[in-house]
């Protein structure tokens, strides 16, 4: 096959994990620059050639997110420009993403389109997360300087829209540790498992992830854990948000960075990059479900995720059975279950569901985890030329999604995707349930969770339905008997009464 000069191709990948104390730890910028250089070495080019990048795209750092408070350590207002200055590059475009775990794959999709259209030629995609150092510095009272030096504003890419609205925020929906258990309890009720059986199921689902992490030199927790260890509450593994124990939650307090280098095939030839280093994005897609959790059709499916899988595989001319490798986004078990159902992958598929080890064990470096997924996919495919792999990325609360299908061999001589807006319009037009912010009367639980602190259960969160089907959000009374009842026996479908009291909805079990 004659590969067109404007065919986008990934040629290099770099990763880094740092566990140094705060006074010695590298800054986010230093880690991004280091993984960029590692990506260049992986491609077989030198720093002078790396400095030829004409586009830099960065995932957003937590310290630059409006959702994270200012700790007084500084911000990188124009991170792409700071990266360019450190590399001695003079790119014509610098992009900085909004928040979301989907953003690395979305960036690869968007930059591939720009390369195919001749708008970019050499693109560096990179990110870091350094919350381990940040939190350790706060705890130790150590001052660190993370102030960016570059002036000006980068170009925004991806949506900057918050993950929840004000009403949802009132009931704790800003925190993924509160929302993903809502999906999980709905999945358990749909499967018809008892609470005890489902806990065992969750441990069995995530134990293989930890086993992969145990063999990954970049993993934050390279420890293989048994299903029982993951599922059982213990002093080291307390409940976070029912039914999730600590070992089922993504770990964001890490210091990890990853970068990939993309360019046109013509430039890869000009730079003399060995053909064995090339990895092609043969299929891609990105889409969002109804943005707010309270608007979703249900809490066990994701129409947008399904559509992404279909579109990416259609673009590649392949089926899910043609994939040899997967990295399924694994912030929480519900994300894995929904993705596998929508893509048509068995939860016990012998091909495995992760290349990294997953966010609770490999580590969940903020918005940049999937950059590690893509780097791992590149390495795995180079070792098996001609094989195919699928990367699934998920942002916010099973909200926005991106998929990439990769191989060392192109499926077509030319690269062309369906513009995501084409199918996003269809997803946006899907019906939403009626909703009220001030419910009153007899109601049933659609799904729920019980939040926990170090001392134990704290608050029940309910998504419910009135008798006419109208949906609402509510808290339960923070009394031990109610919280215990919801964790001992299935709460989905239980009847009760909801009322609006002092500006807040309260659901009481019948």
C-alpha positions as CSV (number, residue, x, y, z in Angstrom):
1,X,0.0,0.0,0.0
2,X,1.3,3.4,-0.9
3,X,0.9,5.5,2.2
4,X,0.0,9.1,1.5
5,X,2.4,11.8,2.7
6,X,-0.4,13.4,4.8
7,X,-1.2,10.1,6.6
8,X,-1.0,10.8,10.4
9,X,1.3,8.4,12.2
10,X,2.4,8.0,15.8
11,X,6.2,7.5,16.0
12,X,7.3,7.9,19.6
13,X,6.0,7.5,23.2
14,X,7.5,8.3,26.6
15,X,6.4,7.7,30.1
16,X,7.7,8.7,33.6
17,X,6.8,8.0,37.2
18,X,8.4,9.9,40.1
19,X,8.2,9.1,43.8
20,X,10.7,11.7,45.1
21,X,9.9,13.8,48.2
22,X,8.4,17.2,47.6
23,X,11.7,19.2,48.0
24,X,13.3,17.0,45.3
25,X,10.4,16.2,43.0
26,X,10.4,17.5,39.5
27,X,7.8,20.1,38.5
28,X,4.9,19.2,36.1
29,X,6.7,21.1,33.4
30,X,10.0,19.3,34.0
31,X,8.2,15.9,33.7
32,X,6.4,16.9,30.5
33,X,9.7,18.0,29.0
34,X,11.4,14.7,30.0
35,X,8.7,12.5,28.6
36,X,8.7,14.5,25.4
37,X,12.4,13.8,25.1
38,X,11.8,10.2,25.8
39,X,9.2,10.1,23.0
40,X,11.7,11.6,20.6
41,X,14.4,9.0,21.6
42,X,11.7,6.3,21.2
43,X,11.1,7.6,17.6
44,X,14.9,7.7,17.0
45,X,15.2,11.5,16.5
46,X,17.4,13.9,18.4
47,X,16.5,17.1,20.3
48,X,17.1,19.3,17.4
49,X,14.6,17.4,15.4
50,X,12.1,17.4,18.3
51,X,12.4,21.2,18.3
52,X,10.8,21.1,14.9
53,X,7.4,20.4,16.4
54,X,4.8,22.9,15.0
55,X,2.0,22.0,17.3
56,X,2.0,21.3,21.0
57,X,-1.2,19.9,22.7
58,X,-1.4,19.4,26.5
59,X,-3.9,17.8,28.7
60,X,-4.9,20.1,31.6
61,X,-3.1,20.0,34.9
62,X,-5.2,19.7,38.0
63,X,-3.6,22.9,39.4
64,X,-4.9,24.8,36.2
65,X,-8.4,23.5,36.6
66,X,-11.1,25.8,38.0
67,X,-12.4,22.8,39.9
68,X,-9.3,22.5,42.0
69,X,-8.5,25.2,44.6
70,X,-5.4,27.3,44.4
71,X,-2.8,25.9,46.8
72,X,-0.4,28.9,46.3
73,X,2.2,26.9,44.4
74,X,1.5,28.6,41.1
75,X,-0.2,27.8,37.8
76,X,0.8,27.3,34.2
77,X,-1.5,29.7,32.3
78,X,0.1,28.8,28.9
79,X,1.5,25.4,29.4
80,X,2.2,24.7,25.7
81,X,4.3,27.8,25.4
82,X,6.3,26.8,28.5
83,X,6.9,23.4,27.0
84,X,8.0,24.9,23.7
85,X,10.4,27.3,25.4
86,X,12.0,24.4,27.4
87,X,12.4,22.4,24.2
88,X,13.7,25.3,22.1
89,X,10.7,24.9,19.8
90,X,8.7,27.6,18.0
91,X,5.4,25.9,17.3
92,X,2.7,27.8,15.4
93,X,-0.1,26.4,17.6
94,X,-0.4,25.5,21.2
95,X,-3.5,23.7,22.6
96,X,-4.6,23.3,26.2
97,X,-7.5,20.9,27.0
98,X,-10.4,21.2,29.3
99,X,-10.8,18.6,32.0
100,X,-11.7,15.0,31.4
101,X,-10.2,11.5,31.1
102,X,-11.2,11.4,27.4
103,X,-8.9,14.2,26.4
104,X,-5.7,12.3,25.4
105,X,-7.5,10.1,22.9
106,X,-9.6,13.1,21.8
107,X,-6.4,15.0,21.2
108,X,-4.9,12.2,19.1
109,X,-8.1,12.1,17.0
110,X,-8.1,15.9,16.5
111,X,-4.4,16.2,15.8
112,X,-4.6,13.3,13.3
113,X,-7.3,15.2,11.5
114,X,-5.2,18.4,11.4
115,X,-2.2,16.4,10.0
116,X,-4.4,14.8,7.4
117,X,-5.7,18.2,6.4
118,X,-2.2,19.8,6.2
119,X,-2.9,22.1,9.2
120,X,-0.1,20.5,11.3
121,X,2.9,18.4,10.5
122,X,4.7,17.4,13.7
123,X,2.6,17.3,16.9
124,X,3.7,16.7,20.5
125,X,0.9,15.6,22.8
126,X,1.8,15.5,26.5
127,X,0.6,15.8,30.0
128,X,1.5,15.2,33.6
129,X,-0.2,15.0,37.0
130,X,1.7,15.7,40.2
131,X,-0.9,15.6,42.9
132,X,1.2,13.3,45.1
133,X,3.9,16.0,45.4
134,X,1.3,18.7,45.8
135,X,-0.5,17.0,48.7
136,X,2.7,15.9,50.3
137,X,4.0,19.5,50.2
138,X,0.8,20.8,51.7
139,X,1.0,18.2,54.5
140,X,4.7,18.9,55.2
141,X,4.4,22.7,54.8
142,X,6.9,22.7,52.0
143,X,6.7,25.5,49.4
144,X,7.2,24.6,45.8
145,X,7.3,26.8,42.7
146,X,5.0,25.7,39.8
147,X,4.6,29.1,38.2
148,X,4.6,29.1,34.5
149,X,6.7,31.7,32.7
150,X,5.0,32.0,29.4
151,X,2.6,34.9,28.7
152,X,-0.4,34.8,26.4
153,X,-3.2,32.3,26.2
154,X,-3.1,28.9,24.6
155,X,-5.9,27.7,22.2
156,X,-8.6,25.9,24.0
157,X,-9.5,22.4,22.6
158,X,-12.3,20.2,23.9
159,X,-15.1,21.5,26.0
160,X,-14.5,23.6,29.1
161,X,-18.0,22.8,30.4
162,X,-18.2,21.7,34.1
163,X,-19.1,18.1,34.8
164,X,-22.3,18.9,36.7
165,X,-24.9,21.6,37.2
166,X,-25.5,23.6,40.4
167,X,-28.4,21.3,41.4
168,X,-26.4,18.2,41.0
169,X,-23.5,19.7,42.8
170,X,-25.7,20.3,45.8
171,X,-26.1,16.5,46.1
172,X,-22.4,15.7,45.7
173,X,-22.4,15.0,41.9
174,X,-19.2,16.9,41.4
175,X,-17.1,14.1,42.9
176,X,-16.6,10.9,40.7
177,X,-16.3,8.9,44.0
178,X,-20.0,9.8,44.5
179,X,-21.4,9.3,41.0
180,X,-19.7,6.1,39.8
181,X,-21.2,4.1,42.7
182,X,-24.6,5.3,41.4
183,X,-23.9,3.5,38.1
184,X,-22.6,0.5,40.0
185,X,-25.7,0.0,42.2
186,X,-27.9,0.2,39.1
187,X,-25.7,-2.4,37.3
188,X,-26.0,-4.7,40.3
189,X,-29.8,-4.4,40.5
190,X,-30.0,-5.0,36.7
191,X,-27.8,-8.2,37.0
192,X,-29.9,-9.4,39.9
193,X,-27.0,-10.2,42.2
194,X,-27.1,-10.0,45.9
195,X,-24.9,-7.4,47.6
196,X,-22.5,-10.0,48.8
197,X,-22.2,-11.8,45.4
198,X,-21.7,-8.4,43.7
199,X,-18.9,-7.5,46.0
200,X,-17.2,-10.8,45.0
201,X,-17.9,-10.1,41.4
202,X,-16.2,-6.6,41.6
203,X,-13.1,-8.1,43.2
204,X,-12.9,-10.7,40.5
205,X,-13.3,-8.1,37.8
206,X,-10.4,-5.9,39.1
207,X,-8.0,-8.5,40.4
208,X,-6.6,-9.1,36.9
209,X,-6.0,-5.3,36.5
210,X,-3.8,-5.3,39.6
211,X,-1.8,-8.3,38.2
212,X,-1.0,-6.3,35.1
213,X,0.0,-3.3,37.2
214,X,2.3,-5.5,39.2
215,X,4.4,-6.2,36.1
216,X,4.4,-2.6,34.8
217,X,7.6,-0.6,35.8
218,X,5.7,2.7,35.6
219,X,2.9,1.6,37.9
220,X,2.3,3.6,41.1
221,X,1.1,0.5,43.0
222,X,2.9,-2.5,41.4
223,X,1.1,-5.0,43.7
224,X,-1.0,-7.9,42.6
225,X,-4.1,-8.1,44.8
226,X,-6.5,-11.0,45.2
227,X,-10.2,-10.6,44.5
228,X,-11.0,-11.0,48.2
229,X,-8.4,-8.3,49.1
230,X,-10.0,-5.9,46.7
231,X,-13.6,-6.7,47.7
232,X,-13.3,-6.9,51.5
233,X,-13.4,-3.9,53.7
234,X,-10.4,-3.7,56.0
235,X,-8.4,-1.0,57.8
236,X,-6.2,-0.6,54.6
237,X,-9.2,-0.9,52.3
238,X,-12.1,1.1,53.8
239,X,-15.4,1.8,52.0
240,X,-15.3,5.0,50.0
241,X,-18.7,5.2,48.3
242,X,-20.9,2.1,48.6
243,X,-20.2,-0.4,47.1
244,X,-16.7,0.7,46.3
245,X,-13.8,0.0,48.6
246,X,-10.6,2.0,48.3
247,X,-9.0,-0.6,46.0
248,X,-11.8,0.0,43.5
249,X,-11.2,3.7,43.2
250,X,-8.8,5.5,40.8
251,X,-5.8,6.9,42.5
252,X,-5.2,10.5,41.4
253,X,-2.5,11.4,44.0
254,X,0.4,10.3,41.7
255,X,3.3,11.9,40.0
256,X,3.2,10.6,36.4
257,X,3.7,11.9,32.9
258,X,3.3,10.6,29.4
259,X,3.8,12.0,25.8
260,X,3.3,10.8,22.3
261,X,4.8,12.2,19.1
262,X,2.7,12.3,15.9
263,X,3.6,13.5,12.4
264,X,2.7,13.1,8.8
265,X,4.1,10.0,7.1
266,X,6.0,12.3,4.7
267,X,7.8,13.9,7.5
268,X,8.5,10.6,9.2
269,X,10.2,9.5,6.0
270,X,12.1,12.8,5.7
271,X,13.4,12.4,9.3
272,X,14.4,8.9,8.6
273,X,12.2,7.4,11.3
274,X,12.4,3.6,11.1
275,X,9.2,2.1,9.7
276,X,9.1,-0.3,12.7
277,X,8.4,2.6,15.0
278,X,5.2,3.7,13.1
279,X,1.8,3.1,14.6
280,X,-1.3,4.2,12.7
281,X,-4.7,5.5,14.1
282,X,-6.9,3.4,11.8
283,X,-10.1,4.4,13.4
284,X,-11.4,7.0,15.9
285,X,-14.5,8.6,17.3
286,X,-15.6,10.9,20.1
287,X,-19.0,11.7,21.5
288,X,-20.9,12.7,24.7
289,X,-23.9,11.3,26.4
290,X,-26.5,13.7,27.7
291,X,-24.2,15.9,29.7
292,X,-25.7,15.9,33.2
293,X,-26.1,12.7,35.1
294,X,-29.6,13.6,36.0
295,X,-30.5,13.7,32.3
296,X,-29.4,10.2,31.4
297,X,-31.7,7.6,29.9
298,X,-30.6,5.1,32.6
299,X,-27.5,4.3,34.6
300,X,-26.4,1.0,33.0
301,X,-25.8,2.0,29.4
302,X,-23.9,4.7,27.4
303,X,-25.3,5.3,23.9
304,X,-22.4,7.7,23.1
305,X,-19.8,5.0,24.1
306,X,-21.6,2.5,21.9
307,X,-21.6,4.9,19.0
308,X,-17.9,5.7,19.5
309,X,-17.0,2.0,19.3
310,X,-19.2,1.5,16.2
311,X,-17.8,4.6,14.4
312,X,-14.1,3.9,15.2
313,X,-14.4,0.2,14.1
314,X,-16.3,1.2,11.0
315,X,-13.6,3.7,10.0
316,X,-11.0,1.0,10.5
317,X,-13.0,-1.6,8.6
318,X,-12.7,-4.0,11.5
319,X,-14.8,-5.7,14.2
320,X,-14.3,-6.0,17.9
321,X,-13.2,-9.6,17.3
322,X,-10.2,-8.3,15.3
323,X,-8.7,-6.6,18.3
324,X,-5.8,-8.3,20.0
325,X,-5.4,-5.7,22.7
326,X,-7.6,-3.4,24.8
327,X,-7.1,-0.7,27.3
328,X,-10.6,0.0,28.8
329,X,-10.9,3.1,31.0
330,X,-11.0,1.8,34.5
331,X,-11.5,4.7,36.9
332,X,-14.2,2.6,38.7
333,X,-15.7,-0.9,38.0
334,X,-18.9,0.5,36.5
335,X,-17.0,2.3,33.8
336,X,-15.4,-1.0,32.7
337,X,-18.7,-2.9,32.8
338,X,-20.6,-0.3,30.7
339,X,-17.7,0.0,28.2
340,X,-17.5,-3.8,27.7
341,X,-21.2,-4.1,27.3
342,X,-21.4,-1.3,24.7
343,X,-18.3,-2.6,22.8
344,X,-19.4,-6.2,22.9
345,X,-16.4,-7.4,25.0
346,X,-16.8,-10.1,27.7
347,X,-15.7,-9.1,31.1
348,X,-13.5,-12.2,31.3
349,X,-12.2,-11.9,27.7
350,X,-8.9,-13.8,27.5
351,X,-7.3,-10.9,25.6
352,X,-7.5,-8.9,28.9
353,X,-9.0,-5.5,29.5
354,X,-6.0,-3.4,30.4
355,X,-2.4,-2.8,29.2
356,X,-1.3,-0.5,32.0
357,X,-3.0,-2.1,35.0
358,X,-5.8,0.4,35.4
359,X,-6.3,3.6,37.3
360,X,-6.6,2.1,40.8
361,X,-3.3,0.2,40.5
362,X,-1.2,1.6,37.6
363,X,-2.3,5.1,38.7
364,X,-4.9,7.7,37.6
365,X,-2.9,10.8,36.7
366,X,-5.8,13.2,36.3
367,X,-6.7,14.0,32.7
368,X,-3.6,12.3,31.3
369,X,-4.1,8.6,32.1
370,X,-5.0,7.6,28.5
371,X,-1.8,9.1,27.2
372,X,-0.2,6.2,29.1
373,X,-2.7,3.8,27.5
374,X,-1.7,5.0,24.1
375,X,2.0,4.7,24.9
376,X,1.5,1.2,26.1
377,X,-0.6,0.3,23.1
378,X,2.2,1.5,20.8
379,X,4.8,-0.6,22.5
380,X,2.5,-3.7,22.5
381,X,1.6,-3.3,18.8
382,X,5.2,-2.8,17.7
383,X,6.0,-6.2,19.3
384,X,3.2,-7.8,17.3
385,X,3.3,-6.1,13.8
386,X,-0.1,-6.2,12.1
387,X,-2.2,-6.7,15.3
388,X,-4.9,-4.3,16.2
389,X,-5.7,-2.6,19.5
390,X,-8.5,-0.4,20.9
391,X,-8.2,2.3,23.5
392,X,-11.3,3.6,25.3
393,X,-11.3,7.0,27.1
394,X,-14.0,8.3,29.4
395,X,-14.4,11.8,30.9
396,X,-16.3,13.1,33.8
397,X,-19.2,10.8,34.9
398,X,-19.6,8.4,32.0
399,X,-20.2,11.6,30.1
400,X,-17.8,12.1,27.2
401,X,-15.9,9.4,25.4
402,X,-13.2,8.9,22.8
403,X,-12.0,5.7,21.1
404,X,-8.9,4.9,19.0
405,X,-8.1,1.8,17.0
406,X,-4.4,1.3,16.4
407,X,-2.1,-0.9,14.4
408,X,1.4,-0.9,12.8
409,X,-0.3,-1.3,9.4
410,X,-2.6,1.3,7.9
411,X,-6.1,0.1,6.8
412,X,-6.3,2.7,4.0
413,X,-3.9,4.7,1.9
414,X,-5.7,7.9,2.9
415,X,-6.9,9.0,6.4
416,X,-10.5,10.3,6.7
417,X,-12.9,10.3,9.6
418,X,-16.6,11.1,10.0
419,X,-16.8,14.5,11.7
420,X,-18.0,13.8,15.3
421,X,-20.7,16.5,15.1
422,X,-22.5,14.3,12.5
423,X,-23.4,11.7,15.0
424,X,-23.3,13.9,18.1
425,X,-26.5,15.6,16.8
426,X,-28.3,12.2,16.9
427,X,-27.1,11.5,20.4
428,X,-28.2,15.0,21.6
429,X,-31.7,14.4,20.2
430,X,-32.3,11.3,22.3
431,X,-35.1,11.8,24.8
432,X,-34.5,12.7,28.5
433,X,-36.7,11.9,31.4
434,X,-38.8,14.5,33.0
435,X,-37.0,16.1,36.0
436,X,-37.9,18.2,39.0
437,X,-35.7,20.0,41.5
438,X,-38.5,20.2,44.1
439,X,-40.1,16.7,44.3
440,X,-42.9,15.8,46.8
441,X,-44.7,12.6,47.4
442,X,-44.5,8.8,47.1
443,X,-41.4,7.7,45.2
444,X,-39.0,4.8,44.5
445,X,-35.2,4.6,44.3
446,X,-33.8,4.4,40.8
447,X,-30.2,4.2,42.1
448,X,-28.3,5.3,45.1
449,X,-25.1,5.3,47.1
450,X,-23.9,5.8,50.6
451,X,-20.8,8.1,51.0
452,X,-18.2,7.3,53.6
453,X,-15.5,9.1,55.5
454,X,-12.7,7.6,57.6
455,X,-15.1,7.2,60.5
456,X,-17.7,5.3,58.4
457,X,-21.0,6.0,56.6
458,X,-21.9,9.7,56.1
459,X,-24.7,10.4,53.7
460,X,-27.2,8.6,51.4
461,X,-27.5,10.0,47.8
462,X,-30.6,9.0,45.9
463,X,-31.7,9.3,42.3
464,X,-35.4,8.6,42.4
465,X,-38.7,8.6,40.5
466,X,-42.0,10.0,41.5
467,X,-45.1,7.9,40.7
468,X,-45.5,9.7,37.4
469,X,-41.9,8.8,36.4
470,X,-40.4,12.2,37.0
471,X,-36.8,11.9,38.2
472,X,-35.3,13.8,41.2
473,X,-32.2,13.9,43.3
474,X,-32.2,13.7,47.1
475,X,-30.3,12.9,50.2
476,X,-31.4,10.5,52.8
477,X,-31.5,11.3,56.5
478,X,-27.9,10.9,57.8
479,X,-29.1,8.3,60.4
480,X,-27.3,5.1,60.9
481,X,-30.4,2.9,60.5
482,X,-31.2,4.2,57.1
483,X,-27.6,4.1,55.8
484,X,-27.2,0.6,57.1
485,X,-30.4,-0.6,55.6
486,X,-29.3,0.6,52.1
487,X,-26.0,-1.3,52.4
488,X,-27.5,-4.6,53.8
489,X,-30.2,-5.1,51.2
490,X,-30.9,-4.0,47.7
491,X,-32.0,-0.3,47.7
492,X,-32.9,0.0,44.0
493,X,-36.7,-0.1,43.6
494,X,-37.4,0.5,47.3
495,X,-40.3,2.7,48.1
496,X,-40.4,5.9,50.2
497,X,-41.4,9.5,50.4
498,X,-39.5,12.5,49.1
499,X,-40.0,16.1,50.3
500,X,-38.3,19.4,49.7
501,X,-37.2,20.8,53.1
502,X,-35.2,23.9,53.7
503,X,-33.8,24.1,50.2
504,X,-32.9,20.4,50.0
505,X,-34.7,17.2,48.9
506,X,-34.9,14.4,51.6
507,X,-35.9,10.8,50.7
508,X,-37.2,8.6,53.5
509,X,-37.6,4.9,53.2
510,X,-41.1,3.6,53.6
